[in-house]
Amino acid sequence: MVAEWISCLDKRPSDRSGEELDIIYSRLKDVKAFETFDPTLLQQICYYGYYEDLEKGITLYRQADTGRNWYAVLSGSLDVNVSDLLEDKNAVTVCTLGVGAAFGESVLDNSPRRATVITCEYTELLRVERNDLLKVWKSNSELMSRLFSSSIKPPSPVASPSATLPSNPLSLNSKNLSDKITFIGQQIRAGLLTNFPGIIADRQISLRTYRRCCIGSQLVDWIIQECNLVHSRQQGVGMWQVLLEEGVLKHVCNEYNFEDKNLFYRFKEDDCGSEQGPPGASVPLADSVLLQECFTTLAKMGPDALMRLMLRKPPKERTAEDLDYIYEELLHIKALSHLSNSVKRELASCIQFESREGAGTVLIKQGDEGKSWYIILKGSVNVTIFGKGVVGQLHEGDDFGKLALVNDAPRAASIILRDERCHFLRVDKEDFNRILRDVEAKTERLKENGKDVLVLEKLSRSDGSQSNKYTIMAGTPEKMVEYIMDSCVDCRDDDDHDYFMEDFFLTFNVFMTVDRLCSLLMSYFNETVKTEDRFNGDDGCLDLKATEQKKIRVVRTVLRWVELIPQKMGEENELLPLIGKLRSALHSDGMLSLLAQFERGLENSDNLLLHKNTTRKARISSTSRQRISRPTLDDSEENRTLKREPLCPNTDVKFKVYYPDRSYCTLKLGLGSSVSEIAKEASEKLSVNPEDCVIFEMKSTGEKVIFKESDTCIITTISHNGRLFAAPKGGIEKLKPLQEQEGPNSSSFNDLEIMSSRELALQMTLYDFELFNCVFEGEFVFSVFKKNHFPGKIVGNLDCFLARFNEVQHWVISEICLTPLLSKRVHILRKFIKIAQHCRDFQNMMAFFGIIMGLSNIAISRLSQTWEKLPSKFKKLFKEFETLLDPTRNHRTYRLAVSKQESPFIPFMPLLMKDMTFIFEGNKTIIDGLINFEKMHMIANTIRYIRCARKEVFFGDNLPLVKNRADIRQYVRNLHVIDNQRTLSQLSHRLEKRAE
């Protein structure tokens, strides 16, 4: 069954209800193509749009066809092909349109298609028909004019008189960015004069007086003190740089970069052109609420301005801090994902920033010599070809001109700006070629039989100088294990510390099995070393010392493995056979002292399972029960008080399987059981063969998710109100959700009212940390990679942890939508904001984001009467929290906010999973037959971050006494929610009708 938002888009616009439009809007507002759309415009697109999906290789339309639709890419990608002869065999692919691209606006002037568009993979599109698009244009021409190509000339609307600047220009769109920043500068200057009047004063240096100036370092001090969103001086510099770039703030000597030093800056109002002039015009007292809104806006713009500041510096003037900042940004640029980390680090020293203004400006001319490679940071461009016009569009994150770095071919197309202001990263050909030469000079290649088997790179010291030691960039598994034995196991931590050994054991599952690694270690252990006979050229006698040294290295390596991979990797039982073999081999070889050393090392490890050959069955608490399948496992009082333990493939779980007649059976199987095993057990009551039994999840929306026979660990994937069903093939279409799946019909306002917001946040944090702490580190790898790549592995603990995030969101929405009285609704809205604040203070970013995203859901954000009654203090707090949700520049605002967190903390896991997915999809695992170990380094860094987050525990035994703690603990671990967006939207509209 298709997703609900898709079924809404399949209806005719006139048949869509207000609730259905809200469902569509809640899905489309997060699509990249619509990030720059005004909410009013996007709502009209939701009204007129249709859903369309195409398989790979389908031609959407051909060159010279008459245009009938405008499109936006929701998922997948499409090639844009152009041919002079209008023949497919002569077509040239000029660009690829990815997620977020919008195209086909030629329908506005009824001109023929200028290119052929073909899907590269399964692709989902939003389609708006020509007549409907013209209606949207007619009522939103000003908003849409900047979104479409300058070559399109639709019917012009009647010009309206220029409007005066609104009282709060912070609501202006990006077209009026200069006016917005000017307004912000005025408010900040007013804030300085009101709260810190001495900061703007006459300054004297070298017998020269500068009127009405501020000192750079004092401005940074002030903004850190006044704005809770500023977490570092570097971030403060970026915010002031925004004002400097727009001319709102000026350096007295017209320097373009803001610096956190004893330098003089002057606001535009105070810049009278002479040193003796009067101060600027009088400014009213600052509005504290408006001032915080200005800070919030600047905090969003500051990181980009800081990046531009660093990129504008000449390469020789970039500090180590600058290079690290730029390098971290380059890691998240998809256009650079194919380059090695060494190349990206070198690029950080020479990549340049380029800004172009004026829609219609030609950046690259067809036929010119190619000298640079561009990556779009902001804005969009048209790809045009002589005689054909616009054949494609490129947006933020796309790149062009790459071929210029590897050959001297002329430009195949012209690149023309679509927006008034576009920002680019530029790499010149000379710099790129130099970087490749420098990287190759630091690289050593070990060959066998004429083929590379190991690629090493010189390490860099912390001061930037080159070390004499090497680390692995790529290699075969056998040679990497050999390198660990020969070069890593005896190394000690120093300035040249190589993380290769640690990263290898954290990530080897990606490219080899545990059995194969154990086999390689035992082969190395059993190898004998003989001395060379110099006279006969044959092997001499056995070298006992060298042979013994090999065995010692294997023992040390295994102990290091045990130390690096604690119980959190979920590999303990797989190591037991290797440990047993080593024990036997050491004993039979008479190496008793080494055996004793081995045993002591195992006993001292944190991983008890490695030296105690025990089996265990995890007991599942009611909180575990709730997430596995809420109504399915036993609900005894004993289970409700147990602390959660990690789930393993052999963990026995009880769960219910429902039948078409609404009856059910209770099964007890291992968590890692396959669907075919569940079908075998469940099919007996249906009196059908297991092969004819379909196992599926019935969601509360009525959507049915059918599982494959080979799927495993499906119990933890069931949604909060979902139920597991078994039915004969062909008998599932008419089945509907159970009544119990609808969720609660009243709020728990009376319970929440008597519970402390801080205690609620504390208990949520303790429970979330339990869930987080149960996740094996290997699950982060298994979940992103194809599951069939890791037979026998499960990601059940991670499923439960991620499901908690959705549960908290729906809890927030459900409680508010189920509260009919306005006064109580305002009270509970305020309560949730306070809980979110405490979660942030406790460094529980999962619960924090769950609450804030719940409050941002369309069912809640549309309740204008409720939000209007909310005290301004909480409105301000919520706006501050919303800035952390800003997805631009790869969630940079959030990353800056959490960069200083210390253990324990709970990170926002969906973003970490997105990072892991980017690493996997953007970097090949095998290159030229060798394991790309730079990819493994990136995976290991993410795992180290997770390990750091849970290194310490929350609160320990130092919790203050609270009378109803047990009740609160029970409440947060058993949330009752509605997880049907349609139902939530209907409840919302009953509370507050849609404004006419």
N, C-alpha and C positions, 0 to 999 in steps of 0.2 A: 504494500500500500504506500502511495506517495506521501511525502511530508505534507503537513497541513497547509503551510504557506504556499506550496506549489498548487494544491487543489484550489486554493483561493484565487490564484492567478489564472487558473483555467476557466474561471467563470467570466461571463461578459461583465464589463465595468458597471453597467446599470444594475446587475444582480448582486453586487458585492455589498455586504452590510458594513456598518461602521466597525464592528468587531473584527471582521475579516481584513479590512484595510489596516487596522492596527497590527494584526498578525503579519501582514506583508511588510509594513513599515519597520517592525521590530527586526525582521530578517535583512532587509535591504540597507538599513542605515549603517550596518557594519561592513558592507561591501565596498571595496576600495574605489570602484568606479563612481560612487556617490558620496565620497568623503567631502568633496568641495561643494556639493549641492546644498542650497538653502533648504531648511526643513519644509517650507511651504512648497517649493518646487518638487522636492522628493515625494511629498504626499500626493501630488498630482501624477507623478510618474507611477506611484503605487496604484492609482486609480485606473490609469490607461494601459499599464504594462501587461504583457503576457509572458508565460514561461515557455521556453523551448529548449530541448536537449537533443544533441546530435552525436552519433557515433563517429569514430575516427575515419577520416578520408571522405567525409561528406562535403560537397560543394554548397556553400551557403548561398552564394550568388556569383555570377560571372561578369567579367569585364564587359562593359558596354550595355549591360542589362539596365532596364528602367528600375530605379530604386523604389521600394515600397515600404521598407521598414528601417528603423534605427535600432541599434543593438548595444548592449553592454555585456561584457563577459563576466559571468558569476564564477565559473570554474573551467579549467582546461585551457586550451590555447588554439590559435588559428594562424595559418600562414597567409600572407598577402602576396599574391603573385601577379606580375605584370608581363604582358607580351605585346611586342610591336605588331605582330601579325594576328593577334587574337587567337593564337593556337596554344593549347596546353603544352605541347612538346617544346615550344620556344619560350615558355614562361620563365621568369626569373623571380625568385623569392626576395622581396625587398625588406621585409621585416616580419616579425612574429608578434601577434597580439596576445598578451597574457591576461591573467585575472585583473580586473579593474579597468581594462581598456574599453573605450566607447567608440563606436564607428558607425558609418552609414548616414551621416548628417546631410549628405548630398540630396536626400529626399526633400529637404526644405526648399531647394530651388529647382527640384525636378530634373536635375542633370543626370546623365547616365553614370553607371558605376565605373570607377576608374581603375579597378583591379578585380581580380578573382580571389575570393576568400574561401579557404578550405580548412577543415578542422584537422589538427595534428593529433588529437586524442579525444576521448569522450569529453564533450563540452556542454556546459549549461549557459544559456543566454536569457537575458531579459529583452523582450522585443516590444517596441512601440510602433504602431502603424502610422503611416505618413499623415493622414488626416488628423489623428489624435495628437501627433507631435506638433502640428501646426496650431492646434487649439492651445496646447501648453505654451507654445512660443508667443501666441497672441497676448496671453495674460501675464507672461513672465519674460518678456523680451530682454529686459535689462539684466536679469539674473542669468539668462541663457546665452547672451551674446558673447561672454568671455569663455564659455565652455566649449563653443564650437569653432570650427575653422574660420579664419578671416576671409577665406575665399568664398564662403557661403553668403549669399545675399537674399535672405527671405524677405517677405513683405515688411517694410519698416513701420514701426508703430509711430503714432503721433508724438512728437517730442514734447516733453513736459518741462516746465520751468525747473531750473536747478534748485534743489532743496537746500535749506539751511542746515547747518550741522545740528544733529539731534542733541538733546541734553545729555544723553549717555551714548557716545559713539562706540563704546565697547561692543555694542550689538551690531555694528556695521560688518558687512562681508569683507573679504580680503581685497576687493577692488578698491576700497577706501582705506587701505592699510595705513597710509601716511597720516590721514586724518585721525585714525584711531591712536596711533603712536604719539601724535601731537597732543591729543587730549590726555593720554597717560602721562606725558611729560609735564603738562600743566598741573595735574593732580599731585604728582610726586613732588614737584617744586613747592606746591602749597603745603604738602605734608611736612617738608623740610622746614619751611618758614614757621609753621605752627608748632611743631614738636621739637625742632632742633635748630632754632634760628641762628645760632652761632656758626653753623657749618657753611653758610653763604656769607662771605665777608671779603673785604679788601685784603689782598695778600701782597707782600713785598719780598722780592728776592733780587740780589745783585743791584740794589739801589733803584729797582724798577717796580712800580706798583701795578698790580692787576686787580681791577675792580670786580666786585661781586663774583668771586670764584669759590669753588669747592675743591677739596683735596681728594684725589682718587681713592686712597686707602680709607679715608673717613666715610666716603660714600658707600664703600663695600661694608664697612663696620655697621653703618646705619641700616642698610637693607637686610643684613643678617639679623639684626636686632628686631626689626619691625615685621619681617615676613617669616612665618613658620615654614614656608616651602623651601627656603634657602638652607642647604645643608653643608655648603662649603664656600670658601672665598672664590674659588674658580667659577662656581655657579653664579655668584653675585656679579663677577666681572662680566659674564655673558649677558646678564640682564641690563647692565649699564651700556654694554656694547650695542644693544638694540637701539637705545636712544641716540647713541653717537652716530650710528649709521644713517639714521633718518634726519640728522641735523638738529634734533631737539636739544642735544647736549653737544658742546664743542670743546675741543682742546684749545687752550689759548694760543698755541702755535700751529693749530690746524692739523695735528697728528690724527691719523684715521683709526688707530687702535686704542682702546681703553686699557689702562694699566693700573694695577693695584699698587701704586707707588705714590710718592710725594709729588704728584704732578697736578697741575691746575686745570680745572674744567669749569665751563660756564654754561648755564642754561640759555636758550635762544632769547628768552625774554630779557635776560640781563646783558645780552651782547649788543651794546649800543654803538659799536664801531669805534669808540675811542676810550682811552683809559680813564678819562675824567667824567664820562657821561653819568647821568642819573641812574638809579636802579630801575629795574623793569616795572611794568605796569602793576598796579595793585592786584593782589590775588585774594579771593575770599578764603575763609577758613576751610581747611581740608575736611572732607567727609570721610570718616574712618571706614565706613562700609565700602564706599566707592574706591578708596585708596587700596583696600585689600583686593578688590576686583582688578585693579590695575596691576598689583603685584602678581596676581594669579595669571593674568594675560602675559605679563613679562616673563614669568617663570616658564611658560610654554614656549616663548620665542627665544629665550636666552640660550639654550643648548645649541640651536642652529647658528646663532650669532657668534657664540664662542668658537664653534667649529670654523666659521668663516674667518674669524680673527686669526686663528692658528694657521689656516691654509693660506692667508694673505702674507704671512711672514716669509721672508726669503729662507730657503732650506737651511742655511748656516745659522740662522737666528732661532730656529725651533728648538725648544728645550726638550729634555728627556720626558718631562711631563706632557708636553705638547705631542710628542711622537707617540707616547702610549695612548693618549686620548684619541688621536687620529687613527691609530692602528685598531683600537677597539671598535671604532665606527666602521672601518673598512671590512672587519670580520663579518658584519651584518649586511653588506651590500651584495646582492645576489649576482650582479654582473662580474664581481671579482671572485666568486666562489670557486672557479676552476683554477685559480692561482694558488701556489703554495703559500704557507704562512711566512716563509722567508721572503718571498717576493712582496707580499703585502706589507711586511715590516719595512722593507726598503722603499716601497711606494709611499709610505707615510712621510718619508723625508723629502719627497720631491713632487708629490701630487699637488696640483694647484687648483685654486678656486677661480671660477670665471662667472661673471654676472652679465647678462645681456638684457636690454630693455626694449620695449616696443613690439607689439604684435605685428607680424609681417616682416620683421628683420631677418635677413638671410644669414645664418650662421655658417653653413657650408654650401658651396656652390657646386652643382654637378659638373664633372670634368676637371675640377681643380685637383692638384696634387694632395694626397693624403699625408698629413703630418702629425695628427693628434687623435687621441681616443677620448670620447666624451661619455660621461655618466650623468644622467639627469637627477639633480637633487631636489629641484622644485620647479613646477610648471610643466609644460608639455610642448611638443613640437610636431609639425607636419612633415611627412616624408613626401617629396614631390619629384616627379620625373617630367622632363621636357615633353610636351605634347599630350601628357596624360593627366596633369594636375596632381591633386593630393591622392596618394595611393595608400597612406597609412598614417597613424599617429603613434607617438611614443610618449610615455608618461614617466612620472617619478619612479626611479629605480631601473628604467631601461637604459641601454647604452647604444652607441653607434660609432662608426669610424674605426672599429677594431682592426679591420684588415690593413689599415694604414701602418700599423706597428709591425707587420710581418712582410709586407711587399710594397711596391711603389705604384700600385694600380691607381688610376684616377677615381675620384668619387663617383659612385654609381647613381647617386640621387642628391637632390638639394635638401637641406634641413632648414625649415623656416619656423620662427617662434610663433606659437599660438597664443601665449599669454603676454601681458604687458611686461612682466618681469620673470625671467627664468634664471635659475642657478645651476651651474654644472661643476663637476669635477673633471679636470683635464689632465691627461697623461701625454706628454710629448714623446715622439718616437725615439729621440736620442736618449732620453732618460730611461725609457723602458728597455731599450737594447743594452744600455750600460748596466742596469740592474741585473738583467739576465747574465751578463758577463761576470759581474761581481759574485752572484750566487754560485755560478758554475765554478769559479775559482776557489770557493770555500767548500766545494763538494768533492768527496772521494768516492769512487765506485769500485767495488770488489766484483770481479768477474770469475765465472767458472764455465769452461767450454764455450768461451766467447760471449756469454750472456751475463747481464748484471744479476747478481744475487743479493747484493747489499749496497745501499746508497747512504753514505754518512755525510754529516755536515758539522763543521766546527762550531763548538759552543761559544756563546758570547758571555763575557763576565758582566756583572751588575754595573760596572763603570763604562760599559760599551766596548771595551777592548776584546780582542780575540783570545780565546783559550787554546791550549794545545790539545784539549780533549774533543771528542766527537760524540754526536748522538745520531740515532737512526732516523732517516727520513722515509726509507722504504726498504723492503727486503722480503725474502721468502721466510715462511714460518720457521723452517729448520735453521736457517742462518741466524735468525733473530734469537732463537733459544741458545744457539752456540755462542752468540755474542754476549748474552747475559752471563753464561758460565765463565767465559774467558775474560770479560772486561767489566762487568757490573757488580757481581756478587761480593767482591772484595773491596769495592769502592766505599769511601766514607763521605758524608755530607761536607761540602766545602763551598767555596765561591763558584766552583764550576759544576755544581751538582746537576746531574743528569736524571731527569724523571723517567727515562725510558723504561727501566725495570718496573717501576710502580705502575706506569701507564699500560705496560704490556699485560700485567696480571689483572688490571681493571677492565681491559677491553678485548682480550684474546678471543672471547666467545664470538665476536663478530666474524672472525675469519678462520677459526679452527675449533674443534671440539675439545672438551676436557680430556677425553680418552686419548686423543692424539697427542696432546701436550704431555700427559703422563707417560705415554709410550716414548716420546722423545727424551724425556728426563731419565727414564730407566735405561734407554739405549746409551745415553751419555755416561750413566753410572757404571754400566757393565763394560764400557770400552777399556781396553788395556793399552798402555803406552810402552813401546819398545825403544831401546837405544839404537842409534844408527851405527852399522858396521862400516867404518870409513874405508877399510881395505877391500872388502868384497862388494860393497854397495848394497848389501842386504840388510834386513832388519836384524838388530842385535838381540841381546837378552832383554827380559822384561824390566822396565823401569818402575820399580815398586813405589818410589817416592812420587813420581808423576801420576801413576795410576791412583794412588791413595789421594792425591790432591784433587783429582777429578771427582771422587766419591765425596770428599769433604765439600766441594763446591755444590754438588747436587743437594746434599743435606742442608747446607746454608740457604740454597735457593728455595727449597720447600719451606723451610722455617720463615724465610722472608715472605713467601707466598701466604703462609698462614697469618703472618703479621699484617700484611697489606690487605688481605681479603678476610675481614672478620665475618661474623655470622650474618651480617647484613647482605652478603652477596648471594646467599642461598645455595652455595656450592659445597657445603660441608660434607655431605654424604658422598659426593663424588670424589672427594680427596681421600676418604678412608681406605679404598683399595691401594692407592699409591703409598700411603703411610704404612700399611701392612706389608707391602712388598719391600719397602726400604728397611723396615724392622727386621724382616727375615733375612734380607741380603746382608745387612750389617752383622747380624748374629752369625750367619754361616761363614762370613769372611773373617770372623774373629775380631772385628773392630768394635770392641765393647766400650771403649772410652768415647768413641764417636756416637755409639748408640745411646749411651747415657746422656751425652750432650743433646742429642736429638730429643730424647724423652723430656729432659728439663725444659727445652725450648717449647715443646707442645704444652707442657703443664703451665708454663708462664703466659701462654697466649690467652686472649680473651675468648677464643672460640672453643668452648668446652666440648663441643661435639667431635672435635678432631682427636681428642685423646680419651674420650669416654664413648665407647661404641654402644650408644644407647639409642633406643627408638622412642619416639614420642608422638602422641596424638594431641593436636592443639585443641584446647577447649575453647569454645566460641561463646562469648558473652552475648547478651541480648543486643548490645550495640553492634557486635559483629553480625548477629542474626539479622538485625534490621537492614544492614546494607547488603547482605547476601541475598535475602529475599524476605522482606519484612514480616509477612504473616506466616512464614513457612517453618521456622525452627521453634523448638519448645521455648516457652515463656516463663520458665521457673524463676522464682525469686533468687535462687542461687546463681543462675546465669546472669541475672541483671547486676550482680555485684562483682563479677569477675573482671579482672583487667584484661584487656584485649591482647591476644597473642598473634604472631604472624601466621598466615595461612600458607600451607604447603600443598603440593599436588596430592599427597596421600591423606590430607586432613579430611575426616569423615564429616559430612554435613547432611542435615535433614532439610528437605525442601518439598513443597507441594507442587504437583503437576495437575492442572485442571483439564477437564474433558468438555466436549461440546454440550453435554447436559448439565453443566455447572457443578458436577460432582468432582472430587479430586482424590488422589492417592498421595501418600507421603512416602518419599523415597529416601534412602540413606546410602549415599555413594561418596567416593572420593572426589574432592574438589576438581581434580584434573581429569575426571571422567569425560569421555567424548559424548557427543550427541547420539551416536549410534548406541552407546551403552544405555543412555537414558531412555531412548526409544524402545530398546529391548525390554526394559523393566516396565515402561508405561503402556506398552502395546497390549499386554495381557488382558487388561480390563476392556480394551476396545475390541478385542477378539479379531485383531488384524495382524498380519505379519509385520515385524519391525521395519521391513523395507517399505511398507505402505503407510507407515506412521510418520507424520510431520510434527516436528518439535519447533515451536515458535514462541516469541514473546508477544503478548497482547498489551500494548501500551494503553494508558488511560485515554488517549485521543482516539483510540480505535485503530491506530496504525499497527500492522503486524510485521514483525521482523522474523523471517524464517531462517533457522540455523542450518548450516551444512552438516552432514553426517560426521565430517572430520573435525568440526569445531570442538574445542575443549574449554573447560573453565568458564562455561557460559553463565553460571549462577551469579557471578559477581558483576556481570554486564547488564543485568536486569535493572530497568529504571525504578525509581522510588515506588511508584504506584503500579509498576508493570507486574504481570503475572505470567508464569510459564504454562503453556498449553500444549496438549497433545491431541491431534485429530487425524482422521484418515485423509489421504491425499484427495484434493478436490472438495473437501468439506469445511474449508476455513473462511470462505469469502463472506458468508452471512453471519459469522460470529461477532458478537459485540462485547465490549468490556463488562466486567462485573460491576455491580453497584458499589461495592466497597472500594473500587479503584477511583471513584470520583473524589475521594479525599474528604476532609472535614467540612461541615456545613456551618460552623460557627467559630469565631476566633477564641483564642485563649487569653483574651485581654485581662480578665480578672486574675489569672495566674501571673501573667507578665507584670502586672501593676505592682504586685507585692515583692517582686524579685529585684534585687540590686542589679543595675546595669553593669557595674564592674564585676560582680560575681558571675553574671551570665557570660560576660566576655572571658573571664578567667576559666570557667568550666568548659566553654567552647574551645579555648586554647589548649587546655589539658587533653580534651578528647581528640582534637585535631592532631596534637602532637603524638598521641598514641597511634592514630592511624598512620601518620607520617613515619613514625619510628618503626612500624611493622613492615614498611615497604623494603624489600630487598633491593640493593643497589642495582643488581642485574636486571630487575624488572624495567628500569628506565631504558635499558638497551633493548630488551626483548619486545617492549611495547611499540617502539618506533620501527624496528626492523620487522620484516615479515615473520609472523608467529611460526609458520611452518619451517623457518630457518633454525628454530630452536625446539626440536621435539622434546616433549616432556617438561618444558618450562611453562610456568604460569605467570600471569600478571594480576592475579586476584587482589593482592594487597593494594596495588596501585589503582586498580579499578575502584576499590572502596574509597580510597583517599580522594580521587577525582570526583566520584559521585557525591561526596560530602559537599563539595563546592556548589553543585547544582541544587542540592537539598537545601542549603542555606539560602540561596537565591529565592527558591520557591517558597520557603518558610516566610521570608520577609514580605513577598508579594501577597501570599495567602492571608497572613494576619491582617494586613492593611485592608485588602479587598473584602474581608469577612467582618469588618468593623463598620456597622451602618451609621453610627452617630459621628458627626463631624468633629466634635470636641474630643471624643475618644480616639478618632483617627489621627488627629493632630498630636495627641499625647503619645500614641504608639509610634508615629513617625519620628518624633523627637527622641523617643527611647532607642530606636534603632540607630539613629545617628550617634547617640552617646555610646551605645555598644560598639559601634564601628570605631569610635575614637579610642576606646579602651583596647580593642583588638589591635589597633595600630600601635598603641603604647606597649602592648605585650609582644609586639613584633610577630603577630599572627596575620600575615598578609593574605592567606587563603580566606579566612573568615571575613577579614576587612573587605576584600574585593567582592566576596559573595554578597555581603550586605549592601555595599554601594551599587553593585550591578543590579541587585534586586530593586533598589530604590530608583534606578535609572530605567527600569523596564517600562515600556509604553503604558502598561496598565496602571502604573503608579505615577509616572511623570505627567500624565494627562490630567490628574486630579488637581486642577488649578485652585479650586476653593480650599483644598487641604493645604496646599503649599503656601497660599496667601496668608493663612492663619498661623503658619509656623513662625516663631520668633526670629528676628533678623540674625541673632547670634548663631542659630542653628543653620540658617540659610547660608551664612558666610562659611560655616564649618563644612557644610556639604559641598559648596563650590570648591573649597580647598581640596576636599577628598576627590572630587571629580577630576581635578587636574592630573592625579596619579593614574587615571584611566586613559589618559591621552595616548593613542596608539602611534602617533607620528614619530618618525625617526626611530623606529623600532622600540617604542615604549621608553624613550630615553628619560622622561621625567621620573618614571617609576624606578628605573635602574639607578639614577642618581640618588634617589631617596633612600634606597636600601643598600647602597654601596658601602656604607659605614656600619652596617649591622653586625653585631657579634653574637656568637652562639649563647643561648639557643634562639633560633627564630624559625618561622615556618614560611618558606617562600611561596610566591604565587605560582603554583605548579603548572597550570596551563601554559604560562609563558615559557617556563623551562622546557616543557615538552615541545613547544614550538621551536625553541632553540635547537633541541636535539634533532627534530625533524629537518630543520634547515641544514644541520651538519650532515645528516645522512643523505639527503636528497641533493645537496649542493656540492658534495665531494664524493668522488668515486672511491670505492673500497680497494679495487685492484687497478693499477696503472702499469701497463707493459709487463703484465705477469707478476708484479710485485705488490705486496700489501702497502697501501698508502698509509704510512704510520702517522703522518701529520693529521689525518682525520681521527686517528685513535687518540692523539694528544688532546684534540678538542673535546672528544667525548669524555676523556678522563678528567679534564678540567671541570666539566659540568658535574661529574660524580664527586669530585673533591669538594665542590661548592655545597652539594647536598650533605656530604659527610661533615663538613664544617658546621652546617646549620644545626645538626642534631648531636654535636659533640658533647654539649652539656644538656642538662634536663631543666625543665621549667619548675621554678619555685622550690622543688625538693619537699622538705617537711616544714617549710616556713610559711604555711598558709595561715592567714588570720582566721579566727573563729567566726563563723557565720551560722546563724540559727537554722536556716532552712537550706543548708548546703546540699544535703542528700536529695531534696526535692528538685533543686536546680540542676544538679548533676543528672538526675533521672530525666528531667525535661529536655535538656539539650541533646541527650543521647537518643531520644525517641521523638523526634519532631514529626508532626502530622502536617502534611502539605498537600496542596493542589498543584499538580505538575502539568496541567492542560492549559496551554496559553489561551485557547479559545474561551474556556470557562472563566479564566481570570479576567479576560477582556470584557466578557459579558457582565461579570460582577462589578467591574470598574464603571461600566456605562450605567449600571443601575444606581450606583452611588452618586455619580455626577453625569448628567446627560451631556451629549455632545453639543457644544455651542453652535447655534444657527449662524 
